Amino acid sequence: MTAADESGPLERTWRDVTPPAARRMLAAATAAFAERGYHATTTRDIAARAGMSPAAVYIHYRSKEELLFHISRIGHAASLDLLTSVTGEDPVERMSAAVAAFASWHAEHHTTARVVQYELGALTPDHLAEVGALRRRIEATVRGMLEDGVATGAFEVPDVRGATLAVLSLCVDVARWYRPGGRRTPAAVGALHADLVRRMLGA
């Protein structure tokens, strides 16, 4: 997989990162980590993908781990913004919209999401704590939607915390298996997962 495989989504993900060279470095690191894994990727690999010299990495980032941290923080923040932007009075419709958006994001941004979700173990304790706080807010947002549905009788869920993890896991796992060019578009993946979650919650 190369940065070109997800060039549009990658550009949108890092559009607020400045200067442009730092943005190119993040996009290149994302593609490299997704393809080879964090530990098998070197700063030389990242620089080559970005079309820059190896020394250029350290102009913008202190280490390979700091690159991973920025990728993870931005990716989690984007996910949280996506979920918190979903509004509506009907709990079923709100959950459906949230799941559709979250699952399709993990398909459209599968390269970024793969790194964000599966390379957490390489973060330093301080960086992991910061990303962990974002993950807890994501979980709390979905759990709140479930609790609202249970309170109104829209959902039949005996274990809200367990159901929250199941919903999140179903969406997150899309990044592991999704490949562009297949028979399902990101929007179709989102619609499928929204339907599955409605059935799972007894809506």
N, C-alpha and C positions, 0 to 999 in steps of 0.2 A: 504494500500500500504506500502511496506517495501523497504528498500534500495536494497534488492535483486531483486525487480521487475525491476530495471533499473541499475543493478550492473555494466554492461559494460560501458554504457554511463556515469554513475556517476564517475567511475574510470577515464575515459578519461577527463571529465570536470575538475576534481580537481587534475590532475596529476602533475601540477607545484606547488601545495601547499606543503610546508614543515614546520615542520617535518611530518612524517607519521601520528602521533597522531592528528595533526591539520587537516590533510586531512580527516581522519576518522570522526572527529567531524563535518566537513562541510557536508560530505555525509550523516551522520546521521541526522543532522539538516534539510537538504533538504528534506529527506524522511518524517521526522516528520511534518515539516511545510506543505508539500503537502497533507499529510493525515489528519491532525487535524486543520490546520490553525495556523498562527503565534501566535495569542493571546491565544489559547487553549493549546499550547505546552509549557512545562516547561523545564528548563535546566536539570532537573532530567530525563525527557523523552529522551532528546537528548543523555545524557551520557549513559543511559541504552541501547539505540540502537547502540551506539559506543562501548559498552562493557567496559566502563570506569566508574570511580567514578564521582559523581556530581561535586566534587571539581576540577576535571581535566578540566572541561570546562573553568574555569577561569585562568588556566595556559596559555592557548593559545588565549582566547578571553575575553575581558573585560565584555561583556554582551551578552544576547540573541540577542539584536538588532545588535550588531557588527557581529555576525554570519550571520544574515540576510543580512547585508550590503555587506559582502564578497561574499555571494552567488549571490546577485543581481549584484554586480559590475562585477564579473567574467562571469556570464551568459550574461550580456549585451555586454561585451567586446568580448566574443566568437561570438555572433550574428553579431556584427559590423565587426569583422574580416572576417566572412563568406561572408557577403555582399560585402565588399570592395575587396575581392579576385576575384570576378566575373569580367571578362574582355571580350572584344570583340568589333568589329566595328559595328555589326548589332544590333540596339536597341531592336528589338523584341527578338532575340536570347539571348541577355544579360539580358533582363527583365525575360524571361522564365527561364533561368538558376538561376537567383537570387531568384525568387519565389519558384522554385523547391527546392533549397537548404534551404531556410528559412523555408518553410513549413515542409519539412522533418526533419529539425533540431528540430522543435517544437514537432514533433511526436516522434522521437527517444529519445529526451531528455525531454519528457513530464513532468516528475517529477520536474526537475530543472526549466523548462520553466513556469510551473504553479506557482511556488514560485516567480520567477523573474517577471512575468507579473502581478500577482494578490495580492502581499503583499507589494506593494510600500508604502501604507499608513502608515505602521508601522515604516518606516525609520525616523530618526531624520532629521531636516531641512538641516543640512550640508551634511549628507549622501544622502538625496534625491536630493540635488542640484548636487552632483557628478554623480549620476546615471542618473539624468535628462539630463546632458550634453551628456552622451553616447546615450540616447534615441533620442536627437535632431540630433546627427550625423547619427544615423540609418535612421531617417526620411529624412534627407537631402540627404543621399546616394540614397535612393529609388526615392525621388523627382527628383534628377538629372537624373536618368535613364528615368523617365517619360518625363522630359523636352527635353532630347535628342531625344526621339521618336516623340514627338510633333513637334519639330523643323524640323525633316526630313520628316514629314507627315506619319510616320509609325503608330502613334496612333491618335485617334480622341477623345480628352479629353478636354472638355470646362473648367473644374475646376481641375487643376493639384494638388493643395493642397488637395482637397477633395478626388481625386482619390488615392493619396498617402496614406491617412489614410485608405481608403477602402482596398487597397492592403495589408497594414500592418496588419489591423484587421483580414482579412481573414486568414492570415498565423498564427498570434498569437493565434487565437481562437482554433487552432488545439490542443494546450496543454490542453484546457478545456475538450474536448470530447474524445481525442485519448486514446485507451486502447490497449496494446500489445496483440498479439494472435488473433486479428480480421482478417477480410478478406482483409484488406488493410495494406500493409507494409508501413514504412515511405517513401520509395522511390515511392510507388504508390500514396501516399497522395501528395507528392511533384509534381508528374507528373499531377495529377488531378488539383491541384491548379494552376499550370502553364498554363494549358489549359483554365481554368476559367478566369484567369487574361487576357490572350490574347484576349478572347472573350469580356471581359468587357471593354478593352481599344480600341476595334475596330481594332485590328491588322489584 
